[in-house]
Amino acid sequence: MFILLFFYLCYLKEKMDIEMPIIVVNKISLDKWLSKSISKSSYDNGYTMLILSNYLKLWIDSNTELDRFIDDETFYDEFKNFIYKEHVLPLQNYQFDYEEDELYEHYNMTYSDEITDIFIYYKSFTKSLGSQLLHGKNDTSYPLLQFVYNVCDYKDPYNDENELDIDSPEILDSEDYTY
């Protein structure tokens, strides 16, 4: 019975082009994980999440091209869920709600280096606390890049609304053409 269900789900995934959630068993609850103390430290994971989320929030708010569209409390909740799903074993998929279009590609090229630097800071901070968070062999800055894009509006660098149309009648009339 389970074998048929598995093949049917695989068939549906292929036909409908949907991402199947990873079924996770025996994962510690988010609240329990947040209150869990970090070994060799007097801090817990909740403290670590607060520091890391505030660092990222300050960076986002200092960038004029990024506009965070969620309030501070929602940002903190989303950040906790993101780290919990992407970096606490067994891993789950954090669901991002955007399309990787031309605007995303521009955002990626513009901010990937800075977000990589933030991720490196995160790793050194968690290491200084004695935490193994973000130190897995497959942990990279790319999901963090996706998270920031997911919670921010990115100003369109291709906005041509304020540019003059050189073929407009106002420009053609105002210029003296002599050949």
C-alpha positions, 0 to 999 in steps of 0.5 A: 500500500505504501509503495503505491502511495509513494509512486503515486506521489512521485507521479503527481510531483512530476506531472504537477511540477510541485515541490513535495515536503520532506516528511520529518520524524523525531525533530525537536520542537521549535520552542524546545530548540529555542530554549535549549542551552548551547554547550560550553555557554550560558546562552540558549538558541533563542538568544542566538536567534535574537542576535542573528535576526537583529544583525540581519534586520539592521543590515536590511534597514540600512540598504536603501534598495531593500524595503522590509515589508514585515514588522520586527516581530514578524521578521523575528518569527520568520527568521526563527522558522527559517533557521529552524527548518533550514539548519536544525537536523533533520532538515526541512524545506523553508517555503519561499514565496517568490519567483526567480525572475530577472529582478531576482537575478539582479538582486542576487548579483548585487547582494550575494557578496554582502550576504555571504559576509553576513553568513560568515559573521553568523558562523564565527558568532555561533562558533564563539558561543560553542554552537554547531549551528550553521557549521554543517557541511552543506550549510551555505549563504544561499538560503539566507540570500533567498530569505532576505529576498522573500521578506523584502521588496527590492527596488526595480533597477530597471525602472524607466518611468522617469527617463525621457523618451527621445522620440517624444514630440516635446523633445523633437519640437524643442530642438533645432535640427540643422543638417 
